[in-house]
């Protein structure tokens, strides 16, 4: 007999407005403790200095994390011109300076180069693995590592504010794996003046908006109370981008056992990834084929 997991078998999503100064893992651990949950994870790391949406999955919702990780996300960030740092943000050491400052017109002319399917080199201080080790660890040890460029889809990159010649506030919507710090660094290089990020905030992530978010102070104040439980968003919130299928009673039973199950017709087409529900509860995610869902992930009651 396997060892029984400690904590409650509670499932759902809690959207936290992450404060600056904490790692994403620290926030997840605090949320897990506050709910006394058996299992918790998050959908997309934020740098310690960054703030904004950190979607934390509990229990069975952790099985839907990949769908949020792969979803589009939006960031609002401030770029400081005239300085490059070794971390590409304000936490690092200044390694190059310039007296040049771009005009609004020059910034606007450069931004389209960072939109669409682009190649991006992650920062030296990042969680990218190189020969089995994190890049930030190698960088802290003084090693100058070469990180290969990675593909990134950027849906939009816009200039929102220009508070002064040294700074610009930008907003970016991008896909999985985007480094805002790299965008600031590369924009500074493109404009010939160096640049780094000073403020970074994630303003939405997939289906999750800032209006859904709660502060970490609230999480701690309401820890292990019904008030905090009431803030949980349902597991299926993480499946918002997939079509929903209604499973028959027999189909739901088969799906829960990992077998293809009958589902009612919907907008899903043959070969689409979709999720099935029965009696208002999610049953499984899988591939839709000719009236059946072939499960790839099954949700426990």
PASE-19014 format. One record per residue (C-alpha): residue number from 1; x, y negated, z; residue in one letter. Coordinates in steps of 0.05 Angstrom, whole numbers. Example, Ala and Ser with C-alpha at 12.3 -4.5 7.8 and 13.67 -1.06 7.14 Angstrom:
2
<rec n="1" east="246" north="90" up="156" res="A"/>
<rec n="2" east="273" north="21" up="143" res="S"/>
This chain:
301
<rec n="1" east="0" north="0" up="0" res="X"/>
<rec n="2" east="27" north="-68" up="-20" res="X"/>
<rec n="3" east="40" north="-122" up="31" res="X"/>
<rec n="4" east="-19" north="-169" up="39" res="X"/>
<rec n="5" east="-3" north="-240" up="18" res="X"/>
<rec n="6" east="-6" north="-294" up="72" res="X"/>
<rec n="7" east="-56" north="-350" up="66" res="X"/>
<rec n="8" east="-123" north="-359" up="33" res="X"/>
<rec n="9" east="-144" north="-333" up="-35" res="X"/>
<rec n="10" east="-167" north="-402" up="-58" res="X"/>
<rec n="11" east="-165" north="-423" up="-131" res="X"/>
<rec n="12" east="-170" north="-489" up="-168" res="X"/>
<rec n="13" east="-132" north="-552" up="-186" res="X"/>
<rec n="14" east="-112" north="-611" up="-143" res="X"/>
<rec n="15" east="-86" north="-672" up="-180" res="X"/>
<rec n="16" east="-35" north="-709" up="-137" res="X"/>
<rec n="17" east="-10" north="-780" up="-149" res="X"/>
<rec n="18" east="62" north="-762" up="-135" res="X"/>
<rec n="19" east="101" north="-815" up="-97" res="X"/>
<rec n="20" east="172" north="-834" up="-114" res="X"/>
<rec n="21" east="228" north="-800" up="-76" res="X"/>
<rec n="22" east="201" north="-729" up="-74" res="X"/>
<rec n="23" east="213" north="-671" up="-121" res="X"/>
<rec n="24" east="154" north="-637" up="-155" res="X"/>
<rec n="25" east="170" north="-573" up="-116" res="X"/>
<rec n="26" east="165" north="-610" up="-50" res="X"/>
<rec n="27" east="96" north="-636" up="-69" res="X"/>
<rec n="28" east="73" north="-567" up="-89" res="X"/>
<rec n="29" east="97" north="-537" up="-23" res="X"/>
<rec n="30" east="59" north="-591" up="16" res="X"/>
<rec n="31" east="-5" north="-578" up="-23" res="X"/>
<rec n="32" east="2" north="-503" up="-13" res="X"/>
<rec n="33" east="11" north="-514" up="62" res="X"/>
<rec n="34" east="-48" north="-562" up="65" res="X"/>
<rec n="35" east="-95" north="-510" up="34" res="X"/>
<rec n="36" east="-61" north="-451" up="68" res="X"/>
<rec n="37" east="-61" north="-421" up="-2" res="X"/>
<rec n="38" east="-30" north="-355" up="-23" res="X"/>
<rec n="39" east="-3" north="-382" up="-88" res="X"/>
<rec n="40" east="12" north="-451" up="-119" res="X"/>
<rec n="41" east="48" north="-480" up="-178" res="X"/>
<rec n="42" east="50" north="-543" up="-221" res="X"/>
<rec n="43" east="42" north="-561" up="-294" res="X"/>
<rec n="44" east="100" north="-604" up="-313" res="X"/>
<rec n="45" east="158" north="-629" up="-271" res="X"/>
<rec n="46" east="165" north="-703" up="-253" res="X"/>
<rec n="47" east="233" north="-731" up="-235" res="X"/>
<rec n="48" east="240" north="-749" up="-161" res="X"/>
<rec n="49" east="240" north="-823" up="-177" res="X"/>
<rec n="50" east="177" north="-817" up="-220" res="X"/>
<rec n="51" east="106" north="-826" up="-197" res="X"/>
<rec n="52" east="38" north="-807" up="-224" res="X"/>
<rec n="53" east="-1" north="-745" up="-242" res="X"/>
<rec n="54" east="25" north="-679" up="-217" res="X"/>
<rec n="55" east="-27" north="-625" up="-229" res="X"/>
<rec n="56" east="-21" north="-571" up="-176" res="X"/>
<rec n="57" east="-53" north="-503" up="-189" res="X"/>
<rec n="58" east="-75" north="-457" up="-133" res="X"/>
<rec n="59" east="-89" north="-383" up="-136" res="X"/>
<rec n="60" east="-119" north="-358" up="-201" res="X"/>
<rec n="61" east="-112" north="-427" up="-232" res="X"/>
<rec n="62" east="-37" north="-414" up="-236" res="X"/>
<rec n="63" east="-54" north="-369" up="-295" res="X"/>
<rec n="64" east="-78" north="-430" up="-334" res="X"/>
<rec n="65" east="-15" north="-472" up="-321" res="X"/>
<rec n="66" east="15" north="-459" up="-391" res="X"/>
<rec n="67" east="-45" north="-493" up="-423" res="X"/>
<rec n="68" east="-31" north="-557" up="-384" res="X"/>
<rec n="69" east="44" north="-552" up="-393" res="X"/>
<rec n="70" east="33" north="-548" up="-469" res="X"/>
<rec n="71" east="-18" north="-605" up="-471" res="X"/>
<rec n="72" east="-4" north="-677" up="-489" res="X"/>
<rec n="73" east="17" north="-723" up="-432" res="X"/>
<rec n="74" east="21" north="-799" up="-426" res="X"/>
<rec n="75" east="74" north="-841" up="-392" res="X"/>
<rec n="76" east="81" north="-915" up="-375" res="X"/>
<rec n="77" east="153" north="-936" up="-363" res="X"/>
<rec n="78" east="198" north="-996" up="-357" res="X"/>
<rec n="79" east="263" north="-1000" up="-397" res="X"/>
<rec n="80" east="321" north="-1041" up="-373" res="X"/>
<rec n="81" east="363" north="-1068" up="-431" res="X"/>
<rec n="82" east="437" north="-1083" up="-427" res="X"/>
<rec n="83" east="459" north="-1024" up="-383" res="X"/>
<rec n="84" east="470" north="-950" up="-395" res="X"/>
<rec n="85" east="474" north="-903" up="-335" res="X"/>
<rec n="86" east="500" north="-832" up="-329" res="X"/>
<rec n="87" east="430" north="-808" up="-309" res="X"/>
<rec n="88" east="392" north="-851" up="-359" res="X"/>
<rec n="89" east="353" north="-881" up="-301" res="X"/>
<rec n="90" east="364" north="-930" up="-244" res="X"/>
<rec n="91" east="388" north="-874" up="-197" res="X"/>
<rec n="92" east="454" north="-867" up="-234" res="X"/>
<rec n="93" east="519" north="-905" up="-243" res="X"/>
<rec n="94" east="525" north="-958" up="-296" res="X"/>
<rec n="95" east="573" north="-932" up="-350" res="X"/>
<rec n="96" east="565" north="-986" up="-404" res="X"/>
<rec n="97" east="539" north="-1056" up="-410" res="X"/>
<rec n="98" east="520" north="-1105" up="-464" res="X"/>
<rec n="99" east="500" north="-1179" up="-467" res="X"/>
<rec n="100" east="454" north="-1167" up="-526" res="X"/>
<rec n="101" east="379" north="-1168" up="-515" res="X"/>
<rec n="102" east="330" north="-1145" up="-568" res="X"/>
<rec n="103" east="272" north="-1188" up="-591" res="X"/>
<rec n="104" east="200" north="-1163" up="-589" res="X"/>
<rec n="105" east="203" north="-1156" up="-664" res="X"/>
<rec n="106" east="266" north="-1114" up="-661" res="X"/>
<rec n="107" east="235" north="-1068" up="-610" res="X"/>
<rec n="108" east="171" north="-1060" up="-650" res="X"/>
<rec n="109" east="211" north="-1045" up="-713" res="X"/>
<rec n="110" east="250" north="-990" up="-677" res="X"/>
<rec n="111" east="193" north="-954" up="-642" res="X"/>
<rec n="112" east="166" north="-917" up="-704" res="X"/>
<rec n="113" east="232" north="-879" up="-708" res="X"/>
<rec n="114" east="213" north="-844" up="-643" res="X"/>
<rec n="115" east="143" north="-823" up="-665" res="X"/>
<rec n="116" east="124" north="-757" up="-697" res="X"/>
<rec n="117" east="166" north="-694" up="-697" res="X"/>
<rec n="118" east="233" north="-716" up="-672" res="X"/>
<rec n="119" east="297" north="-686" up="-643" res="X"/>
<rec n="120" east="315" north="-707" up="-573" res="X"/>
<rec n="121" east="378" north="-693" up="-531" res="X"/>
<rec n="122" east="358" north="-683" up="-457" res="X"/>
<rec n="123" east="396" north="-725" up="-405" res="X"/>
<rec n="124" east="461" north="-699" up="-375" res="X"/>
<rec n="125" east="425" north="-698" up="-308" res="X"/>
<rec n="126" east="366" north="-653" up="-326" res="X"/>
<rec n="127" east="341" north="-583" up="-310" res="X"/>
<rec n="128" east="362" north="-556" up="-378" res="X"/>
<rec n="129" east="402" north="-492" up="-371" res="X"/>
<rec n="130" east="471" north="-486" up="-402" res="X"/>
<rec n="131" east="504" north="-418" up="-397" res="X"/>
<rec n="132" east="457" north="-400" up="-340" res="X"/>
<rec n="133" east="469" north="-464" up="-300" res="X"/>
<rec n="134" east="427" north="-527" up="-294" res="X"/>
<rec n="135" east="456" north="-586" up="-330" res="X"/>
<rec n="136" east="448" north="-632" up="-269" res="X"/>
<rec n="137" east="492" north="-585" up="-228" res="X"/>
<rec n="138" east="547" north="-585" up="-280" res="X"/>
<rec n="139" east="541" north="-661" up="-286" res="X"/>
<rec n="140" east="547" north="-669" up="-210" res="X"/>
<rec n="141" east="609" north="-626" up="-212" res="X"/>
<rec n="142" east="639" north="-675" up="-261" res="X"/>
<rec n="143" east="633" north="-632" up="-323" res="X"/>
<rec n="144" east="617" north="-667" up="-388" res="X"/>
<rec n="145" east="570" north="-618" up="-421" res="X"/>
<rec n="146" east="543" north="-618" up="-491" res="X"/>
<rec n="147" east="468" north="-609" up="-494" res="X"/>
<rec n="148" east="436" north="-589" up="-559" res="X"/>
<rec n="149" east="379" north="-631" up="-588" res="X"/>
<rec n="150" east="309" north="-603" up="-579" res="X"/>
<rec n="151" east="246" north="-614" up="-619" res="X"/>
<rec n="152" east="194" north="-660" up="-589" res="X"/>
<rec n="153" east="126" north="-684" up="-615" res="X"/>
<rec n="154" east="111" north="-757" up="-599" res="X"/>
<rec n="155" east="40" north="-778" up="-615" res="X"/>
<rec n="156" east="51" north="-851" up="-600" res="X"/>
<rec n="157" east="102" north="-900" up="-570" res="X"/>
<rec n="158" east="78" north="-971" up="-559" res="X"/>
<rec n="159" east="103" north="-1036" up="-529" res="X"/>
<rec n="160" east="55" north="-1057" up="-473" res="X"/>
<rec n="161" east="91" north="-1115" up="-439" res="X"/>
<rec n="162" east="154" north="-1157" up="-444" res="X"/>
<rec n="163" east="161" north="-1188" up="-374" res="X"/>
<rec n="164" east="230" north="-1217" up="-389" res="X"/>
<rec n="165" east="288" north="-1209" up="-438" res="X"/>
<rec n="166" east="319" north="-1154" up="-395" res="X"/>
<rec n="167" east="258" north="-1109" up="-391" res="X"/>
<rec n="168" east="202" north="-1079" up="-433" res="X"/>
<rec n="169" east="143" north="-1036" up="-412" res="X"/>
<rec n="170" east="127" north="-979" up="-460" res="X"/>
<rec n="171" east="74" north="-926" up="-463" res="X"/>
<rec n="172" east="86" north="-858" up="-494" res="X"/>
<rec n="173" east="42" north="-798" up="-510" res="X"/>
<rec n="174" east="81" north="-735" up="-524" res="X"/>
<rec n="175" east="81" north="-660" up="-522" res="X"/>
<rec n="176" east="117" north="-609" up="-480" res="X"/>
<rec n="177" east="190" north="-620" up="-461" res="X"/>
<rec n="178" east="195" north="-695" up="-470" res="X"/>
<rec n="179" east="246" north="-735" up="-431" res="X"/>
<rec n="180" east="226" north="-808" up="-423" res="X"/>
<rec n="181" east="297" north="-823" up="-399" res="X"/>
<rec n="182" east="323" north="-799" up="-466" res="X"/>
<rec n="183" east="275" north="-844" up="-504" res="X"/>
<rec n="184" east="300" north="-905" up="-465" res="X"/>
<rec n="185" east="373" north="-885" up="-475" res="X"/>
<rec n="186" east="364" north="-873" up="-549" res="X"/>
<rec n="187" east="324" north="-937" up="-559" res="X"/>
<rec n="188" east="380" north="-976" up="-527" res="X"/>
<rec n="189" east="430" north="-943" up="-573" res="X"/>
<rec n="190" east="386" north="-957" up="-633" res="X"/>
<rec n="191" east="381" north="-1031" up="-614" res="X"/>
<rec n="192" east="455" north="-1035" up="-599" res="X"/>
<rec n="193" east="447" north="-1059" up="-528" res="X"/>
<rec n="194" east="444" north="-997" up="-482" res="X"/>
<rec n="195" east="384" north="-982" up="-438" res="X"/>
<rec n="196" east="356" north="-939" up="-382" res="X"/>
<rec n="197" east="290" north="-926" up="-347" res="X"/>
<rec n="198" east="276" north="-964" up="-282" res="X"/>
<rec n="199" east="203" north="-945" up="-270" res="X"/>
<rec n="200" east="166" north="-883" up="-295" res="X"/>
<rec n="201" east="94" north="-864" up="-283" res="X"/>
<rec n="202" east="54" north="-807" up="-314" res="X"/>
<rec n="203" east="-16" north="-834" up="-327" res="X"/>
<rec n="204" east="-51" north="-772" up="-354" res="X"/>
<rec n="205" east="-35" north="-700" up="-367" res="X"/>
<rec n="206" east="-80" north="-658" up="-412" res="X"/>
<rec n="207" east="-150" north="-663" up="-381" res="X"/>
<rec n="208" east="-126" north="-695" up="-317" res="X"/>
<rec n="209" east="-131" north="-771" up="-307" res="X"/>
<rec n="210" east="-106" north="-816" up="-251" res="X"/>
<rec n="211" east="-178" north="-825" up="-228" res="X"/>
<rec n="212" east="-177" north="-750" up="-211" res="X"/>
<rec n="213" east="-114" north="-758" up="-168" res="X"/>
<rec n="214" east="-107" north="-762" up="-93" res="X"/>
<rec n="215" east="-49" north="-789" up="-54" res="X"/>
<rec n="216" east="-2" north="-744" up="-15" res="X"/>
<rec n="217" east="-22" north="-782" up="48" res="X"/>
<rec n="218" east="-93" north="-760" up="37" res="X"/>
<rec n="219" east="-71" north="-689" up="26" res="X"/>
<rec n="220" east="-34" north="-690" up="92" res="X"/>
<rec n="221" east="-90" north="-725" up="130" res="X"/>
<rec n="222" east="-143" north="-676" up="105" res="X"/>
<rec n="223" east="-99" north="-614" up="109" res="X"/>
<rec n="224" east="-137" north="-549" up="125" res="X"/>
<rec n="225" east="-205" north="-583" up="127" res="X"/>
<rec n="226" east="-268" north="-575" up="83" res="X"/>
<rec n="227" east="-257" north="-646" up="59" res="X"/>
<rec n="228" east="-194" north="-626" up="23" res="X"/>
<rec n="229" east="-226" north="-563" up="-5" res="X"/>
<rec n="230" east="-280" north="-607" up="-35" res="X"/>
<rec n="231" east="-228" north="-644" up="-75" res="X"/>
<rec n="232" east="-208" north="-582" up="-115" res="X"/>
<rec n="233" east="-225" north="-582" up="-188" res="X"/>
<rec n="234" east="-248" north="-515" up="-217" res="X"/>
<rec n="235" east="-200" north="-466" up="-246" res="X"/>
<rec n="236" east="-229" north="-474" up="-316" res="X"/>
<rec n="237" east="-209" north="-548" up="-317" res="X"/>
<rec n="238" east="-142" north="-522" up="-341" res="X"/>
<rec n="239" east="-176" north="-490" up="-401" res="X"/>
<rec n="240" east="-210" north="-553" up="-427" res="X"/>
<rec n="241" east="-174" north="-549" up="-495" res="X"/>
<rec n="242" east="-199" north="-478" up="-509" res="X"/>
<rec n="243" east="-269" north="-458" up="-532" res="X"/>
<rec n="244" east="-312" north="-424" up="-481" res="X"/>
<rec n="245" east="-348" north="-358" up="-496" res="X"/>
<rec n="246" east="-405" north="-328" up="-456" res="X"/>
<rec n="247" east="-391" north="-256" up="-438" res="X"/>
<rec n="248" east="-446" north="-205" up="-431" res="X"/>
<rec n="249" east="-450" north="-169" up="-364" res="X"/>
<rec n="250" east="-419" north="-107" up="-396" res="X"/>
<rec n="251" east="-368" north="-149" up="-432" res="X"/>
<rec n="252" east="-348" north="-185" up="-368" res="X"/>
<rec n="253" east="-337" north="-118" up="-333" res="X"/>
<rec n="254" east="-293" north="-93" up="-389" res="X"/>
<rec n="255" east="-254" north="-158" up="-392" res="X"/>
<rec n="256" east="-240" north="-155" up="-317" res="X"/>
<rec n="257" east="-209" north="-87" up="-328" res="X"/>
<rec n="258" east="-164" north="-114" up="-383" res="X"/>
<rec n="259" east="-205" north="-86" up="-442" res="X"/>
<rec n="260" east="-237" north="-122" up="-501" res="X"/>
<rec n="261" east="-307" north="-146" up="-481" res="X"/>
<rec n="262" east="-369" north="-169" up="-519" res="X"/>
<rec n="263" east="-381" north="-243" up="-520" res="X"/>
<rec n="264" east="-436" north="-287" up="-548" res="X"/>
<rec n="265" east="-423" north="-329" up="-610" res="X"/>
<rec n="266" east="-392" north="-398" up="-602" res="X"/>
<rec n="267" east="-350" north="-447" up="-640" res="X"/>
<rec n="268" east="-290" north="-401" up="-636" res="X"/>
<rec n="269" east="-266" north="-371" up="-702" res="X"/>
<rec n="270" east="-233" north="-305" up="-714" res="X"/>
<rec n="271" east="-163" north="-305" up="-683" res="X"/>
<rec n="272" east="-175" north="-366" up="-639" res="X"/>
<rec n="273" east="-151" north="-367" up="-567" res="X"/>
<rec n="274" east="-211" north="-376" up="-522" res="X"/>
<rec n="275" east="-237" north="-362" up="-452" res="X"/>
<rec n="276" east="-298" north="-323" up="-430" res="X"/>
<rec n="277" east="-345" north="-337" up="-372" res="X"/>
<rec n="278" east="-402" north="-298" up="-339" res="X"/>
<rec n="279" east="-452" north="-325" up="-289" res="X"/>
<rec n="280" east="-415" north="-391" up="-289" res="X"/>
<rec n="281" east="-347" north="-360" up="-270" res="X"/>
<rec n="282" east="-285" north="-353" up="-314" res="X"/>
<rec n="283" east="-269" north="-281" up="-331" res="X"/>
<rec n="284" east="-211" north="-280" up="-379" res="X"/>
<rec n="285" east="-170" north="-316" up="-432" res="X"/>
<rec n="286" east="-155" north="-280" up="-497" res="X"/>
<rec n="287" east="-161" north="-276" up="-572" res="X"/>
<rec n="288" east="-230" north="-277" up="-604" res="X"/>
<rec n="289" east="-242" north="-224" up="-657" res="X"/>
<rec n="290" east="-310" north="-206" up="-687" res="X"/>
<rec n="291" east="-354" north="-214" up="-626" res="X"/>
<rec n="292" east="-302" north="-191" up="-575" res="X"/>
<rec n="293" east="-251" north="-225" up="-533" res="X"/>
<rec n="294" east="-185" north="-188" up="-528" res="X"/>
<rec n="295" east="-158" north="-210" up="-460" res="X"/>
<rec n="296" east="-87" north="-236" up="-448" res="X"/>
<rec n="297" east="-101" north="-263" up="-378" res="X"/>
<rec n="298" east="-155" north="-238" up="-330" res="X"/>
<rec n="299" east="-182" north="-276" up="-271" res="X"/>
<rec n="300" east="-198" north="-241" up="-206" res="X"/>
<rec n="301" east="-263" north="-255" up="-170" res="X"/>
